[in-house]
C-alpha cells in the first residue's frame, strides 16, 4: 500500500510540473519527484534527484504539452 501512495505522489508531482511558471520551479518539482522515486526504488538519492530536476527543467524544451 505504501508503494502505491509513493507512486501516486510521484505522478502528482510530475503532473503539477506543467502548472509551474518557469524552469526553476519545474526543476524543483522534478527533484522532489526524483527523491520520491529514489526512496521507492532504493537508488542513489542524489543521482535520482538530479535526473528528476533535469526532466523538470527540460520537459518544456522537449515539446511535452503538459510542461507549457
N, C-alpha and C positions, 0 to 999 in steps of 0.2 A: 504494500500500500504506500509506503514511504517513497519508493522509486516512482510510482505513478504521480505523486504530488510534485516531486522534483522535476519530472519530465514536463508536466503541465506548467510549472513555474518558468521553466526554460523557454517553452513555446510562447508564453505570455510576454516574457522579456523581449524576445526577438520580434514578436508581433507588434509590440509597442515601439520598437525602434523606428518604425515608419512614421510615428506621430511626433518624433522629435525634430527640432528645427535645424540643427547643424551637425557636422561630422563629430564634434567633440561629444555632444550628448549621445549620439548613436554609438560612439566608441565606448563610452562609459557603460551604456546599457549592454553592449556586446561583451564587455569584460565581465560584467555581473553574470550574464548568461554563461560565459565561459567558466566562471568559478563554480556555478551550479553544476555544469556538465562535468567538471573535474571531480567534484565530490561524488557525483553519480557513477562515473566511470572509473574512479580510482586512479586518475592520471596525474601528471605533474600540474600543480595549480598555476604556476607562472606561465608555462607554455600554453596551457589551455586558455588562460585569461588573455594572453597576447593574441592568440588566434581569434578569440571572440571579439576583441577590440578591433582587430583588422577587418573582420567581417562586418562589424557595425559601421566602421568608417568608410569602407569601400562598397557597401551594398548599393548605394545610390549611383555610384560611378559604373557599376556593373549593369545598370539598367533594370534593377528589380523594382517593380511598381510600388511595392509596399514601403520602399525607402525614400520615396519622393515626397 
